[in-house]
Amino acid sequence: MSRPVIVVVGAGPGVSGSVARRFAREGYDVGLLGVDQDQLVALAGQLEDLGAAVGRAVVDVTDVEAATAAVQRFGGFGGRVDVLHFNPSAFREKNPLELTVAELLEDVALGVGALLTCVQAARPFMSAGGRVTVTGSMAADRPWHQAASLGVQKAGVRNLVHSLDAALAPDGIRAVSVTVQGTLAREGAFTPDRVADAIWAAAHQDLDAWATEVPYAG
């Protein structure tokens, strides 16, 4: 039987990289979607050192056709996607009196809309036991007004996860967002590796008590 596969959307050196390494250590092969070639190459090397087979694609996930093709390519390698992890968001330092509608929609297309694209692309390769995981944020509940679009994205993606879980659950696939209730740091409770551990745990919840949002408070 082929090894399980995680596709990491928005892959880079932070939480997404830690998630990729966490799953690789558990025996997963990894597909990486990101926008920075150098970061993807570096992360792929780390994952290969952990024994994972790695595919990578430089892609703007707001480009529906390109993102769909990349996810489907990863799914086609082994015929499966066991976990889809979604990490992207846009940080735009504008308050709601400065932010334009066009800018808000552009950011929501990345932080929320791209999840739809990637889940729909991965769905034919997912089966019972599959998981969709999302990096959430306290910005959903306590937005910083100087980056108004970020709170909208995080509230929106959490809401979408609830709907995705309801739609996928009849086929044994579940979705969950992990709300990080703190600021990422190099030390302490909110390091990317600690958040990745929380995402791993959320993906392996007891089905009898499945929660579509799991807070991580350190």
C-alpha positions as CSV (number, residue, x, y, z in Angstrom):
1,M,0.0,0.0,0.0
2,S,1.3,3.5,-0.9
3,R,2.3,5.9,1.9
4,P,-0.3,8.5,3.0
5,V,0.0,11.9,1.4
6,I,-0.4,15.4,2.7
7,V,-0.8,18.4,0.4
8,V,0.3,21.6,2.0
9,V,-1.1,24.7,0.5
10,G,0.8,27.9,1.1
11,A,4.0,26.1,2.0
12,G,6.8,28.1,3.4
13,P,9.2,28.4,6.4
14,G,6.5,29.0,9.1
15,V,3.6,26.9,10.4
16,S,3.1,25.3,7.0
17,G,6.7,24.0,7.0
18,S,6.4,22.7,10.5
19,V,3.1,20.9,9.5
20,A,4.9,19.3,6.5
21,R,7.7,18.1,8.7
22,R,5.4,16.9,11.4
23,F,3.5,14.7,9.0
24,A,6.6,13.6,7.2
25,R,8.0,12.3,10.5
26,E,4.8,10.2,10.8
27,G,5.4,8.6,7.4
28,Y,3.6,10.9,5.0
29,D,4.7,11.8,1.6
30,V,4.2,15.5,0.9
31,G,3.0,17.8,-1.9
32,L,4.0,21.5,-1.5
33,L,2.2,24.5,-3.1
34,G,3.8,27.8,-2.6
35,V,4.9,31.0,-4.3
36,D,8.6,31.1,-3.4
37,Q,10.8,28.6,-5.3
38,D,13.8,28.9,-3.0
39,Q,11.6,28.2,0.1
40,L,10.0,25.2,-1.5
41,V,13.4,23.8,-2.5
42,A,14.8,24.2,1.0
43,L,11.7,22.7,2.6
44,A,11.6,19.8,0.2
45,G,15.2,19.0,1.1
46,Q,14.3,18.9,4.8
47,L,11.4,16.6,4.1
48,E,13.4,14.2,1.9
49,D,15.9,14.0,4.8
50,L,13.0,12.7,6.9
51,G,12.3,10.0,4.3
52,A,9.4,11.6,2.5
53,A,8.9,11.7,-1.2
54,V,8.2,15.3,-2.1
55,G,6.5,17.1,-5.0
56,R,6.5,20.8,-5.2
57,A,4.8,23.4,-7.4
58,V,5.2,27.2,-7.5
59,V,1.7,28.4,-8.0
60,D,-0.6,31.3,-7.2
61,V,-3.4,29.5,-5.5
62,T,-5.9,32.3,-6.5
63,D,-5.3,31.1,-10.1
64,V,-8.1,28.5,-10.1
65,E,-6.8,26.5,-13.1
66,A,-3.2,26.4,-12.0
67,A,-4.0,25.5,-8.4
68,T,-6.4,22.8,-9.5
69,A,-3.9,21.3,-11.8
70,A,-1.2,21.3,-9.1
71,V,-3.3,19.6,-6.5
72,Q,-4.6,17.0,-9.0
73,R,-1.0,16.3,-10.1
74,F,-0.1,15.6,-6.5
75,G,-3.1,13.4,-6.0
76,G,-2.4,11.5,-9.2
77,F,1.1,10.4,-8.1
78,G,-0.1,7.9,-5.6
79,G,-3.9,8.1,-6.3
80,R,-4.6,9.6,-2.9
81,V,-4.7,12.7,-0.8
82,D,-5.1,11.8,2.8
83,V,-4.7,15.3,4.3
84,L,-5.1,18.7,2.7
85,H,-3.6,21.5,4.9
86,F,-4.5,25.1,4.0
87,N,-2.3,27.9,5.4
88,P,-2.5,31.0,3.1
89,S,-3.6,34.4,4.2
90,A,-2.9,37.9,3.1
91,F,-1.6,40.5,5.5
92,R,-2.4,44.0,4.2
93,E,-1.7,46.8,6.7
94,K,-4.8,49.0,5.9
95,N,-7.6,50.0,8.2
96,P,-11.2,49.7,7.1
97,L,-11.3,53.4,6.1
98,E,-8.3,52.9,3.8
99,L,-9.1,49.4,2.5
100,T,-10.8,49.3,-0.9
101,V,-13.4,46.7,-1.8
102,A,-11.1,45.4,-4.6
103,E,-8.3,44.9,-2.1
104,L,-10.6,43.1,0.4
105,L,-11.9,40.8,-2.3
106,E,-8.4,40.1,-3.5
107,D,-7.3,39.1,0.0
108,V,-10.4,37.0,0.6
109,A,-9.7,35.2,-2.7
110,L,-6.4,34.0,-1.2
111,G,-7.4,33.4,2.4
112,V,-10.8,31.9,1.9
113,G,-11.6,31.2,-1.8
114,A,-8.4,29.2,-2.5
115,L,-9.5,26.7,0.1
116,L,-12.6,25.9,-2.1
117,T,-10.4,25.5,-5.1
118,C,-8.0,23.1,-3.4
119,V,-10.6,21.0,-1.6
120,Q,-12.6,20.6,-4.8
121,A,-9.4,19.6,-6.7
122,A,-8.4,17.1,-3.9
123,R,-11.8,15.6,-3.4
124,P,-11.6,12.9,-6.1
125,F,-8.4,11.6,-4.4
126,M,-9.8,11.6,-0.9
127,S,-11.6,8.7,0.8
128,A,-12.9,7.9,4.3
129,G,-10.5,8.9,6.9
130,G,-9.3,11.9,4.9
131,R,-8.9,15.3,6.6
132,V,-8.9,19.0,5.7
133,T,-7.0,21.1,8.2
134,V,-6.7,24.9,8.2
135,T,-4.4,27.3,10.1
136,G,-6.8,29.6,11.9
137,S,-6.1,32.7,13.9
138,M,-7.4,34.8,16.9
139,A,-7.9,37.5,14.3
140,A,-11.2,35.9,13.4
141,D,-12.5,37.0,16.8
142,R,-10.2,39.8,17.8
143,P,-9.2,41.5,14.5
144,W,-6.6,44.3,14.5
145,H,-8.2,47.2,12.7
146,Q,-5.0,48.2,11.0
147,A,-5.1,45.0,9.0
148,A,-8.8,44.7,8.6
149,S,-8.8,42.2,5.8
150,L,-7.0,39.6,7.8
151,G,-9.8,39.2,10.4
152,V,-12.3,38.9,7.6
153,Q,-10.2,36.1,6.0
154,K,-9.8,34.2,9.2
155,A,-13.5,34.5,10.1
156,G,-14.5,33.5,6.6
157,V,-12.2,30.5,6.4
158,R,-13.3,29.2,9.8
159,N,-17.0,29.5,8.6
160,L,-16.2,27.7,5.4
161,V,-14.5,24.8,7.3
162,H,-17.8,24.3,9.2
163,S,-19.6,23.9,5.9
164,L,-16.9,21.8,4.3
165,D,-17.1,19.4,7.2
166,A,-20.8,19.0,6.9
167,A,-20.6,18.3,3.2
168,L,-17.7,15.9,3.5
169,A,-18.7,14.0,6.7
170,P,-21.2,11.6,5.0
171,D,-18.2,10.2,3.1
172,G,-16.0,9.9,6.2
173,I,-13.9,12.9,5.5
174,R,-13.6,15.6,8.1
175,A,-12.5,19.2,8.2
176,V,-11.1,21.3,11.1
177,S,-9.6,24.7,11.7
178,V,-7.1,25.3,14.5
179,T,-7.5,28.8,16.0
180,V,-4.1,30.0,17.1
181,Q,-4.8,32.2,20.1
182,G,-1.5,33.9,20.3
183,T,1.3,35.4,18.3
184,L,3.8,33.1,16.6
185,A,7.3,33.2,18.1
186,R,10.6,31.5,18.0
187,E,10.3,30.3,21.6
188,G,7.5,29.4,24.0
189,A,4.0,28.0,23.4
190,F,3.5,29.5,20.0
191,T,6.4,28.3,17.9
192,P,5.4,27.0,14.5
193,D,6.4,23.4,15.7
194,R,4.0,23.7,18.6
195,V,1.2,24.9,16.4
196,A,1.9,22.0,14.0
197,D,1.6,19.6,16.9
198,A,-1.8,21.1,17.6
199,I,-2.8,20.7,13.9
200,W,-1.7,17.0,14.0
201,A,-3.8,16.5,17.1
202,A,-6.8,18.2,15.6
203,A,-6.6,16.0,12.6
204,H,-6.6,12.9,14.8
205,Q,-9.6,13.8,17.1
206,D,-12.0,11.2,18.3
207,L,-14.7,11.0,15.6
208,D,-17.4,10.7,18.3
209,A,-16.5,14.2,19.6
210,W,-15.3,15.8,16.4
211,A,-15.0,19.6,16.5
212,T,-14.7,21.6,13.4
213,E,-12.8,24.4,15.3
214,V,-10.1,23.6,17.8
215,P,-8.6,26.5,19.8
216,Y,-4.9,26.4,20.5
217,A,-4.1,28.5,23.5
218,G,-0.6,27.2,24.2
